[in-house]
Amino acid sequence: MADERRIEKFPMVELAGLRTELLQSGMDSWQAAELVTTFLSGRGYGADPDAVRDLVERLDGGCSLDRMQRELERAAYVM
């Protein structure tokens, strides 16, 4: 049986743009979580609000694009 939580690989350009905005925008953690939720919902995914806030905290200070993809996979679910 296929894993229903599996999400697509996002284009590196989109991940890089999201990462840049998170790092350079000066948002607080709630605003950053809203940005990530909007990123996911704009691509057809729901997101667990607690998981997104945890994701933002883990990504604080930067990360690789591969790690960002993995973190998004943890927080997102297919709608």
N, CA, C and O atoms as a CHARMM CRD file, in Angstrom:
* protein
*
  316
    1    1 MET  N      0.84000  -1.18600   0.00000 PROA 1      0.00000
    2    1 MET  CA     0.00000   0.00000   0.00000 PROA 1      0.00000
    3    1 MET  C      0.88200   1.24700   0.00000 PROA 1      0.00000
    4    1 MET  O      1.86700   1.31000   0.73600 PROA 1      0.00000
    5    2 ALA  N      0.54000   2.21900  -0.80700 PROA 2      0.00000
    6    2 ALA  CA     1.34000   3.44200  -0.92300 PROA 2      0.00000
    7    2 ALA  C      1.17400   4.30700   0.31600 PROA 2      0.00000
    8    2 ALA  O      0.11800   4.32100   0.94900 PROA 2      0.00000
    9    3 ASP  N      2.22000   5.01700   0.64300 PROA 3      0.00000
   10    3 ASP  CA     2.19600   5.94900   1.76700 PROA 3      0.00000
   11    3 ASP  C      1.38500   7.18000   1.35600 PROA 3      0.00000
   12    3 ASP  O      1.77300   7.90300   0.43900 PROA 3      0.00000
   13    4 GLU  N      0.25900   7.41600   2.03800 PROA 4      0.00000
   14    4 GLU  CA    -0.62000   8.52300   1.69300 PROA 4      0.00000
   15    4 GLU  C     -0.03100   9.87000   2.08200 PROA 4      0.00000
   16    4 GLU  O     -0.50300  10.89600   1.59300 PROA 4      0.00000
   17    5 ARG  N      0.96900   9.90600   2.93400 PROA 5      0.00000
   18    5 ARG  CA     1.57800  11.16400   3.35600 PROA 5      0.00000
   19    5 ARG  C      2.65800  11.63000   2.38500 PROA 5      0.00000
   20    5 ARG  O      3.15100  12.75100   2.50500 PROA 5      0.00000
   21    6 ARG  N      3.02200  10.81200   1.45300 PROA 6      0.00000
   22    6 ARG  CA     4.10300  11.15600   0.53300 PROA 6      0.00000
   23    6 ARG  C      3.71600  12.37400  -0.29900 PROA 6      0.00000
   24    6 ARG  O      2.63900  12.41400  -0.89400 PROA 6      0.00000
   25    7 ILE  N      4.59500  13.35500  -0.33400 PROA 7      0.00000
   26    7 ILE  CA     4.34200  14.54100  -1.14000 PROA 7      0.00000
   27    7 ILE  C      5.41200  14.64700  -2.21700 PROA 7      0.00000
   28    7 ILE  O      6.44700  13.98300  -2.17100 PROA 7      0.00000
   29    8 GLU  N      5.12700  15.49200  -3.16900 PROA 8      0.00000
   30    8 GLU  CA     6.02900  15.66800  -4.30100 PROA 8      0.00000
   31    8 GLU  C      7.34400  16.31900  -3.88000 PROA 8      0.00000
   32    8 GLU  O      7.44500  16.93100  -2.81700 PROA 8      0.00000
   33    9 LYS  N      8.32200  16.17100  -4.72400 PROA 9      0.00000
   34    9 LYS  CA     9.55800  16.93400  -4.56100 PROA 9      0.00000
   35    9 LYS  C      9.29600  18.31100  -5.14700 PROA 9      0.00000
   36    9 LYS  O      8.94700  18.44700  -6.31900 PROA 9      0.00000
   37   10 PHE  N      9.46700  19.32000  -4.32000 PROA 10     0.00000
   38   10 PHE  CA     9.25200  20.67400  -4.80000 PROA 10     0.00000
   39   10 PHE  C     10.44800  21.11000  -5.63000 PROA 10     0.00000
   40   10 PHE  O     11.57500  20.69300  -5.36400 PROA 10     0.00000
   41   11 PRO  N     10.21100  21.94800  -6.63600 PROA 11     0.00000
   42   11 PRO  CA    11.33600  22.45400  -7.43200 PROA 11     0.00000
   43   11 PRO  C     12.33600  23.19200  -6.52600 PROA 11     0.00000
   44   11 PRO  O     11.94500  23.92800  -5.62000 PROA 11     0.00000
   45   12 MET  N     13.60500  22.98300  -6.78500 PROA 12     0.00000
   46   12 MET  CA    14.65200  23.60500  -5.97400 PROA 12     0.00000
   47   12 MET  C     14.52000  25.12600  -5.95700 PROA 12     0.00000
   48   12 MET  O     14.81300  25.76200  -4.94400 PROA 12     0.00000
   49   13 VAL  N     14.08600  25.70900  -7.06200 PROA 13     0.00000
   50   13 VAL  CA    13.91900  27.16700  -7.12700 PROA 13     0.00000
   51   13 VAL  C     12.87100  27.61500  -6.10600 PROA 13     0.00000
   52   13 VAL  O     13.05500  28.63000  -5.43400 PROA 13     0.00000
   53   14 GLU  N     11.77300  26.86300  -5.98700 PROA 14     0.00000
   54   14 GLU  CA    10.72500  27.22100  -5.03600 PROA 14     0.00000
   55   14 GLU  C     11.20600  27.05100  -3.59900 PROA 14     0.00000
   56   14 GLU  O     10.94500  27.90100  -2.74700 PROA 14     0.00000
   57   15 LEU  N     11.91100  25.95100  -3.33200 PROA 15     0.00000
   58   15 LEU  CA    12.45000  25.74100  -1.98800 PROA 15     0.00000
   59   15 LEU  C     13.45900  26.82700  -1.62400 PROA 15     0.00000
   60   15 LEU  O     13.45500  27.33600  -0.50300 PROA 15     0.00000
   61   16 ALA  N     14.31500  27.17500  -2.57100 PROA 16     0.00000
   62   16 ALA  CA    15.30900  28.21900  -2.31300 PROA 16     0.00000
   63   16 ALA  C     14.62800  29.55600  -2.03800 PROA 16     0.00000
   64   16 ALA  O     15.05600  30.30100  -1.15600 PROA 16     0.00000
   65   17 GLY  N     13.57700  29.85900  -2.78200 PROA 17     0.00000
   66   17 GLY  CA    12.84100  31.09400  -2.55500 PROA 17     0.00000
   67   17 GLY  C     12.19400  31.13000  -1.18400 PROA 17     0.00000
   68   17 GLY  O     12.23700  32.15100  -0.49700 PROA 17     0.00000
   69   18 LEU  N     11.59300  30.01600  -0.78400 PROA 18     0.00000
   70   18 LEU  CA    10.98500  29.93300   0.54400 PROA 18     0.00000
   71   18 LEU  C     12.04400  30.08200   1.62500 PROA 18     0.00000
   72   18 LEU  O     11.85600  30.82600   2.58800 PROA 18     0.00000
   73   19 ARG  N     13.14700  29.38100   1.47000 PROA 19     0.00000
   74   19 ARG  CA    14.22500  29.46000   2.45700 PROA 19     0.00000
   75   19 ARG  C     14.76300  30.89200   2.57600 PROA 19     0.00000
   76   19 ARG  O     14.96800  31.38600   3.68400 PROA 19     0.00000
   77   20 THR  N     14.98600  31.54500   1.45600 PROA 20     0.00000
   78   20 THR  CA    15.48100  32.91700   1.46300 PROA 20     0.00000
   79   20 THR  C     14.50700  33.84000   2.17300 PROA 20     0.00000
   80   20 THR  O     14.90800  34.67100   2.98700 PROA 20     0.00000
   81   21 GLU  N     13.22700  33.69100   1.86200 PROA 21     0.00000
   82   21 GLU  CA    12.23500  34.55100   2.50100 PROA 21     0.00000
   83   21 GLU  C     12.18000  34.30700   4.00700 PROA 21     0.00000
   84   21 GLU  O     12.04900  35.25500   4.78300 PROA 21     0.00000
   85   22 LEU  N     12.27700  33.05400   4.42400 PROA 22     0.00000
   86   22 LEU  CA    12.26600  32.74700   5.85600 PROA 22     0.00000
   87   22 LEU  C     13.48300  33.34000   6.56700 PROA 22     0.00000
   88   22 LEU  O     13.36900  33.83900   7.68700 PROA 22     0.00000
   89   23 LEU  N     14.63100  33.28300   5.92400 PROA 23     0.00000
   90   23 LEU  CA    15.86000  33.74300   6.56300 PROA 23     0.00000
   91   23 LEU  C     16.02600  35.26500   6.55000 PROA 23     0.00000
   92   23 LEU  O     16.62300  35.82900   7.46700 PROA 23     0.00000
   93   24 GLN  N     15.50700  35.92700   5.52300 PROA 24     0.00000
   94   24 GLN  CA    15.79300  37.34700   5.35700 PROA 24     0.00000
   95   24 GLN  C     14.62800  38.27100   5.67600 PROA 24     0.00000
   96   24 GLN  O     14.78800  39.49100   5.64500 PROA 24     0.00000
   97   25 SER  N     13.47600  37.72500   5.97800 PROA 25     0.00000
   98   25 SER  CA    12.28700  38.56300   6.12900 PROA 25     0.00000
   99   25 SER  C     12.14400  39.20600   7.49900 PROA 25     0.00000
  100   25 SER  O     11.44500  40.21000   7.63300 PROA 25     0.00000
  101   26 GLY  N     12.78300  38.65500   8.51100 PROA 26     0.00000
  102   26 GLY  CA    12.64500  39.20600   9.85100 PROA 26     0.00000
  103   26 GLY  C     11.32100  38.84800  10.51200 PROA 26     0.00000
  104   26 GLY  O     10.91100  39.49700  11.47300 PROA 26     0.00000
  105   27 MET  N     10.64700  37.81100   9.99900 PROA 27     0.00000
  106   27 MET  CA     9.36900  37.38300  10.57000 PROA 27     0.00000
  107   27 MET  C      9.57800  36.69300  11.91000 PROA 27     0.00000
  108   27 MET  O     10.62700  36.10200  12.16800 PROA 27     0.00000
  109   28 ASP  N      8.55100  36.78000  12.75800 PROA 28     0.00000
  110   28 ASP  CA     8.59900  35.97300  13.97100 PROA 28     0.00000
  111   28 ASP  C      8.16300  34.54700  13.61100 PROA 28     0.00000
  112   28 ASP  O      7.77500  34.28600  12.47300 PROA 28     0.00000
  113   29 SER  N      8.22600  33.63600  14.57000 PROA 29     0.00000
  114   29 SER  CA     7.95800  32.23300  14.27500 PROA 29     0.00000
  115   29 SER  C      6.52100  31.98400  13.82100 PROA 29     0.00000
  116   29 SER  O      6.28000  31.09700  13.00200 PROA 29     0.00000
  117   30 TRP  N      5.57200  32.74800  14.33600 PROA 30     0.00000
  118   30 TRP  CA     4.17600  32.57300  13.91400 PROA 30     0.00000
  119   30 TRP  C      3.99000  33.01400  12.46600 PROA 30     0.00000
  120   30 TRP  O      3.29000  32.35300  11.69900 PROA 30     0.00000
  121   31 GLN  N      4.60700  34.11900  12.09400 PROA 31     0.00000
  122   31 GLN  CA     4.51700  34.59500  10.71700 PROA 31     0.00000
  123   31 GLN  C      5.22300  33.62500   9.76600 PROA 31     0.00000
  124   31 GLN  O      4.73100  33.35100   8.67200 PROA 31     0.00000
  125   32 ALA  N      6.36400  33.11600  10.18700 PROA 32     0.00000
  126   32 ALA  CA     7.09700  32.15800   9.36400 PROA 32     0.00000
  127   32 ALA  C      6.27800  30.88400   9.17800 PROA 32     0.00000
  128   32 ALA  O      6.25600  30.31800   8.08500 PROA 32     0.00000
  129   33 ALA  N      5.60900  30.43000  10.22800 PROA 33     0.00000
  130   33 ALA  CA     4.76700  29.23800  10.12800 PROA 33     0.00000
  131   33 ALA  C      3.61200  29.48600   9.16000 PROA 33     0.00000
  132   33 ALA  O      3.23700  28.59600   8.39700 PROA 33     0.00000
  133   34 GLU  N      3.05500  30.67900   9.19000 PROA 34     0.00000
  134   34 GLU  CA     1.97500  31.02300   8.25300 PROA 34     0.00000
  135   34 GLU  C      2.48100  31.01900   6.81500 PROA 34     0.00000
  136   34 GLU  O      1.78000  30.56700   5.91100 PROA 34     0.00000
  137   35 LEU  N      3.69400  31.52000   6.60100 PROA 35     0.00000
  138   35 LEU  CA     4.28700  31.51100   5.26300 PROA 35     0.00000
  139   35 LEU  C      4.46300  30.07900   4.75700 PROA 35     0.00000
  140   35 LEU  O      4.14000  29.78900   3.60500 PROA 35     0.00000
  141   36 VAL  N      4.97000  29.18700   5.60100 PROA 36     0.00000
  142   36 VAL  CA     5.16000  27.79500   5.20900 PROA 36     0.00000
  143   36 VAL  C      3.80700  27.13500   4.91600 PROA 36     0.00000
  144   36 VAL  O      3.67200  26.38800   3.94800 PROA 36     0.00000
  145   37 THR  N      2.80900  27.41700   5.76300 PROA 37     0.00000
  146   37 THR  CA     1.47300  26.86400   5.54400 PROA 37     0.00000
  147   37 THR  C      0.90700  27.34200   4.20900 PROA 37     0.00000
  148   37 THR  O      0.29900  26.56300   3.47500 PROA 37     0.00000
  149   38 THR  N      1.10600  28.61500   3.89600 PROA 38     0.00000
  150   38 THR  CA     0.63600  29.16900   2.62900 PROA 38     0.00000
  151   38 THR  C      1.37500  28.53600   1.45400 PROA 38     0.00000
  152   38 THR  O      0.77000  28.23900   0.42400 PROA 38     0.00000
  153   39 PHE  N      2.68100  28.33100   1.60900 PROA 39     0.00000
  154   39 PHE  CA     3.48200  27.66600   0.57300 PROA 39     0.00000
  155   39 PHE  C      2.89400  26.29300   0.27100 PROA 39     0.00000
  156   39 PHE  O      2.70500  25.93600  -0.89100 PROA 39     0.00000
  157   40 LEU  N      2.60700  25.52300   1.31600 PROA 40     0.00000
  158   40 LEU  CA     2.07600  24.17700   1.12900 PROA 40     0.00000
  159   40 LEU  C      0.65100  24.19300   0.57500 PROA 40     0.00000
  160   40 LEU  O      0.32900  23.42600  -0.33200 PROA 40     0.00000
  161   41 SER  N     -0.18700  25.05100   1.10900 PROA 41     0.00000
  162   41 SER  CA    -1.58000  25.07100   0.65200 PROA 41     0.00000
  163   41 SER  C     -1.68400  25.53300  -0.79600 PROA 41     0.00000
  164   41 SER  O     -2.57900  25.10400  -1.52400 PROA 41     0.00000
  165   42 GLY  N     -0.78000  26.39900  -1.21000 PROA 42     0.00000
  166   42 GLY  CA    -0.75800  26.83800  -2.59600 PROA 42     0.00000
  167   42 GLY  C     -0.38300  25.73400  -3.56600 PROA 42     0.00000
  168   42 GLY  O     -0.54100  25.88100  -4.77800 PROA 42     0.00000
  169   43 ARG  N      0.10700  24.64300  -3.03800 PROA 43     0.00000
  170   43 ARG  CA     0.49400  23.49800  -3.85600 PROA 43     0.00000
  171   43 ARG  C     -0.40500  22.29100  -3.59600 PROA 43     0.00000
  172   43 ARG  O     -0.10600  21.17300  -4.01600 PROA 43     0.00000
  173   44 GLY  N     -1.51700  22.54300  -2.89200 PROA 44     0.00000
  174   44 GLY  CA    -2.51100  21.49100  -2.69900 PROA 44     0.00000
  175   44 GLY  C     -2.33400  20.62500  -1.46700 PROA 44     0.00000
  176   44 GLY  O     -2.91500  19.54300  -1.39100 PROA 44     0.00000
  177   45 TYR  N     -1.54900  21.07200  -0.50300 PROA 45     0.00000
  178   45 TYR  CA    -1.29800  20.28400   0.70000 PROA 45     0.00000
  179   45 TYR  C     -1.85300  20.97600   1.92700 PROA 45     0.00000
  180   45 TYR  O     -1.86400  22.20400   2.01500 PROA 45     0.00000
  181   46 GLY  N     -2.31000  20.18100   2.86300 PROA 46     0.00000
  182   46 GLY  CA    -2.65500  20.70000   4.17000 PROA 46     0.00000
  183   46 GLY  C     -1.40900  20.63900   5.02800 PROA 46     0.00000
  184   46 GLY  O     -0.38900  20.07900   4.62500 PROA 46     0.00000
  185   47 ALA  N     -1.49800  21.21700   6.21000 PROA 47     0.00000
  186   47 ALA  CA    -0.34000  21.19900   7.10000 PROA 47     0.00000
  187   47 ALA  C     -0.80800  21.21300   8.54100 PROA 47     0.00000
  188   47 ALA  O     -1.73800  21.93500   8.90100 PROA 47     0.00000
  189   48 ASP  N     -0.16000  20.41700   9.35200 PROA 48     0.00000
  190   48 ASP  CA    -0.42800  20.38800  10.78100 PROA 48     0.00000
  191   48 ASP  C      0.22900  21.62800  11.38600 PROA 48     0.00000
  192   48 ASP  O      1.44800  21.77900  11.31000 PROA 48     0.00000
  193   49 PRO  N     -0.57200  22.52200  11.98900 PROA 49     0.00000
  194   49 PRO  CA    -0.00400  23.77700  12.52100 PROA 49     0.00000
  195   49 PRO  C      1.12700  23.56000  13.52700 PROA 49     0.00000
  196   49 PRO  O      2.11900  24.28900  13.50300 PROA 49     0.00000
  197   50 ASP  N      0.99300  22.57400  14.40400 PROA 50     0.00000
  198   50 ASP  CA     2.06200  22.30400  15.37300 PROA 50     0.00000
  199   50 ASP  C      3.32700  21.82700  14.67100 PROA 50     0.00000
  200   50 ASP  O      4.43200  22.23000  15.03100 PROA 50     0.00000
  201   51 ALA  N      3.16300  20.96700  13.66900 PROA 51     0.00000
  202   51 ALA  CA     4.32000  20.46400  12.92300 PROA 51     0.00000
  203   51 ALA  C      5.00800  21.59200  12.16000 PROA 51     0.00000
  204   51 ALA  O      6.23400  21.61600  12.05100 PROA 51     0.00000
  205   52 VAL  N      4.21900  22.52500  11.63300 PROA 52     0.00000
  206   52 VAL  CA     4.81300  23.64900  10.89600 PROA 52     0.00000
  207   52 VAL  C      5.60300  24.54700  11.84200 PROA 52     0.00000
  208   52 VAL  O      6.69900  24.98900  11.49700 PROA 52     0.00000
  209   53 ARG  N      5.07000  24.82000  13.02300 PROA 53     0.00000
  210   53 ARG  CA     5.81700  25.65200  13.98500 PROA 53     0.00000
  211   53 ARG  C      7.11100  24.95600  14.40000 PROA 53     0.00000
  212   53 ARG  O      8.14900  25.60400  14.53500 PROA 53     0.00000
  213   54 ASP  N      7.05300  23.63500  14.60400 PROA 54     0.00000
  214   54 ASP  CA     8.26400  22.88000  14.92700 PROA 54     0.00000
  215   54 ASP  C      9.26100  22.94800  13.77100 PROA 54     0.00000
  216   54 ASP  O     10.46200  23.11400  13.98400 PROA 54     0.00000
  217   55 LEU  N      8.75600  22.82000  12.55700 PROA 55     0.00000
  218   55 LEU  CA     9.60300  22.89300  11.36100 PROA 55     0.00000
  219   55 LEU  C     10.33000  24.23400  11.30900 PROA 55     0.00000
  220   55 LEU  O     11.53200  24.28200  11.05100 PROA 55     0.00000
  221   56 VAL  N      9.60800  25.31100  11.55200 PROA 56     0.00000
  222   56 VAL  CA    10.20300  26.65100  11.51300 PROA 56     0.00000
  223   56 VAL  C     11.31400  26.76900  12.54900 PROA 56     0.00000
  224   56 VAL  O     12.36400  27.34800  12.27100 PROA 56     0.00000
  225   57 GLU  N     11.09000  26.23100  13.72100 PROA 57     0.00000
  226   57 GLU  CA    12.12100  26.28000  14.76200 PROA 57     0.00000
  227   57 GLU  C     13.35000  25.47600  14.36200 PROA 57     0.00000
  228   57 GLU  O     14.47800  25.90200  14.61100 PROA 57     0.00000
  229   58 ARG  N     13.14000  24.31000  13.74000 PROA 58     0.00000
  230   58 ARG  CA    14.27600  23.47900  13.31900 PROA 58     0.00000
  231   58 ARG  C     15.06600  24.12200  12.19000 PROA 58     0.00000
  232   58 ARG  O     16.27700  23.92800  12.07800 PROA 58     0.00000
  233   59 LEU  N     14.37600  24.88600  11.35500 PROA 59     0.00000
  234   59 LEU  CA    15.04200  25.51600  10.20800 PROA 59     0.00000
  235   59 LEU  C     15.66400  26.86000  10.54800 PROA 59     0.00000
  236   59 LEU  O     16.39000  27.42900   9.73300 PROA 59     0.00000
  237   60 ASP  N     15.39200  27.37200  11.73300 PROA 60     0.00000
  238   60 ASP  CA    15.92100  28.67100  12.13400 PROA 60     0.00000
  239   60 ASP  C     17.44000  28.65900  12.00700 PROA 60     0.00000
  240   60 ASP  O     18.11300  27.79600  12.57000 PROA 60     0.00000
  241   61 GLY  N     17.95900  29.60500  11.27700 PROA 61     0.00000
  242   61 GLY  CA    19.39300  29.68200  11.08400 PROA 61     0.00000
  243   61 GLY  C     19.85400  29.04600   9.78600 PROA 61     0.00000
  244   61 GLY  O     21.03900  29.09500   9.45600 PROA 61     0.00000
  245   62 GLY  N     18.91900  28.44300   9.03900 PROA 62     0.00000
  246   62 GLY  CA    19.26900  27.89900   7.73400 PROA 62     0.00000
  247   62 GLY  C     19.38500  26.40000   7.69600 PROA 62     0.00000
  248   62 GLY  O     19.50800  25.73700   8.72600 PROA 62     0.00000
  249   63 CYS  N     19.34300  25.87700   6.48500 PROA 63     0.00000
  250   63 CYS  CA    19.46500  24.44500   6.26300 PROA 63     0.00000
  251   63 CYS  C     19.65000  24.19900   4.76700 PROA 63     0.00000
  252   63 CYS  O     19.51200  25.10500   3.94600 PROA 63     0.00000
  253   64 SER  N     19.96000  22.96300   4.44400 PROA 64     0.00000
  254   64 SER  CA    20.09100  22.59700   3.03500 PROA 64     0.00000
  255   64 SER  C     18.69300  22.46600   2.42200 PROA 64     0.00000
  256   64 SER  O     17.70100  22.31600   3.13600 PROA 64     0.00000
  257   65 LEU  N     18.63400  22.52600   1.10600 PROA 65     0.00000
  258   65 LEU  CA    17.34900  22.35800   0.43000 PROA 65     0.00000
  259   65 LEU  C     16.80900  20.94600   0.60400 PROA 65     0.00000
  260   65 LEU  O     15.59600  20.75500   0.69300 PROA 65     0.00000
  261   66 ASP  N     17.70000  19.94900   0.65400 PROA 66     0.00000
  262   66 ASP  CA    17.26000  18.57000   0.88500 PROA 66     0.00000
  263   66 ASP  C     16.61600  18.42500   2.25900 PROA 66     0.00000
  264   66 ASP  O     15.59400  17.75500   2.40900 PROA 66     0.00000
  265   67 ARG  N     17.21400  19.05200   3.24700 PROA 67     0.00000
  266   67 ARG  CA    16.63500  18.99500   4.59400 PROA 67     0.00000
  267   67 ARG  C     15.29800  19.72600   4.62700 PROA 67     0.00000
  268   67 ARG  O     14.35400  19.27100   5.27100 PROA 67     0.00000
  269   68 MET  N     15.21800  20.84500   3.94100 PROA 68     0.00000
  270   68 MET  CA    13.96800  21.58600   3.89500 PROA 68     0.00000
  271   68 MET  C     12.86800  20.72800   3.27200 PROA 68     0.00000
  272   68 MET  O     11.74000  20.72200   3.76600 PROA 68     0.00000
  273   69 GLN  N     13.17500  20.01400   2.21000 PROA 69     0.00000
  274   69 GLN  CA    12.20700  19.10700   1.57700 PROA 69     0.00000
  275   69 GLN  C     11.73500  18.06600   2.58600 PROA 69     0.00000
  276   69 GLN  O     10.53500  17.81400   2.70200 PROA 69     0.00000
  277   70 ARG  N     12.66100  17.46400   3.31000 PROA 70     0.00000
  278   70 ARG  CA    12.28700  16.43600   4.30500 PROA 70     0.00000
  279   70 ARG  C     11.39600  17.02300   5.39200 PROA 70     0.00000
  280   70 ARG  O     10.42400  16.39300   5.80800 PROA 70     0.00000
  281   71 GLU  N     11.72000  18.21700   5.84700 PROA 71     0.00000
  282   71 GLU  CA    10.91900  18.86300   6.89700 PROA 71     0.00000
  283   71 GLU  C      9.51200  19.17300   6.37500 PROA 71     0.00000
  284   71 GLU  O      8.53300  18.99500   7.09900 PROA 71     0.00000
  285   72 LEU  N      9.40800  19.62700   5.14800 PROA 72     0.00000
  286   72 LEU  CA     8.08700  19.89500   4.56800 PROA 72     0.00000
  287   72 LEU  C      7.27500  18.61200   4.44800 PROA 72     0.00000
  288   72 LEU  O      6.06300  18.62100   4.66500 PROA 72     0.00000
  289   73 GLU  N      7.93200  17.51400   4.10400 PROA 73     0.00000
  290   73 GLU  CA     7.24700  16.22800   4.01100 PROA 73     0.00000
  291   73 GLU  C      6.67500  15.80400   5.35800 PROA 73     0.00000
  292   73 GLU  O      5.61400  15.18100   5.40700 PROA 73     0.00000
  293   74 ARG  N      7.35200  16.12700   6.43700 PROA 74     0.00000
  294   74 ARG  CA     6.87100  15.77100   7.77500 PROA 74     0.00000
  295   74 ARG  C      5.62300  16.56900   8.15900 PROA 74     0.00000
  296   74 ARG  O      4.72900  16.04700   8.82400 PROA 74     0.00000
  297   75 ALA  N      5.56800  17.82800   7.74000 PROA 75     0.00000
  298   75 ALA  CA     4.47600  18.71100   8.15900 PROA 75     0.00000
  299   75 ALA  C      3.26200  18.64200   7.24200 PROA 75     0.00000
  300   75 ALA  O      2.14600  18.92900   7.67700 PROA 75     0.00000
  301   76 ALA  N      3.45800  18.26700   5.98400 PROA 76     0.00000
  302   76 ALA  CA     2.39100  18.33100   4.99500 PROA 76     0.00000
  303   76 ALA  C      1.59900  17.02600   4.91600 PROA 76     0.00000
  304   76 ALA  O      2.09000  15.94600   5.24400 PROA 76     0.00000
  305   77 TYR  N      0.37200  17.17400   4.47500 PROA 77     0.00000
  306   77 TYR  CA    -0.43900  16.00100   4.15200 PROA 77     0.00000
  307   77 TYR  C     -1.25300  16.31500   2.90500 PROA 77     0.00000
  308   77 TYR  O     -1.58800  17.46700   2.63000 PROA 77     0.00000
  309   78 VAL  N     -1.55700  15.27300   2.17000 PROA 78     0.00000
  310   78 VAL  CA    -2.31600  15.42300   0.92900 PROA 78     0.00000
  311   78 VAL  C     -3.77900  15.67100   1.27900 PROA 78     0.00000
  312   78 VAL  O     -4.36600  14.97000   2.10300 PROA 78     0.00000
  313   79 MET  N     -4.34000  16.66200   0.65000 PROA 79     0.00000
  314   79 MET  CA    -5.74900  16.99100   0.90200 PROA 79     0.00000
  315   79 MET  C     -6.65200  16.24800  -0.05500 PROA 79     0.00000
  316   79 MET  O     -7.87300  16.39800   0.00600 PROA 79     0.00000
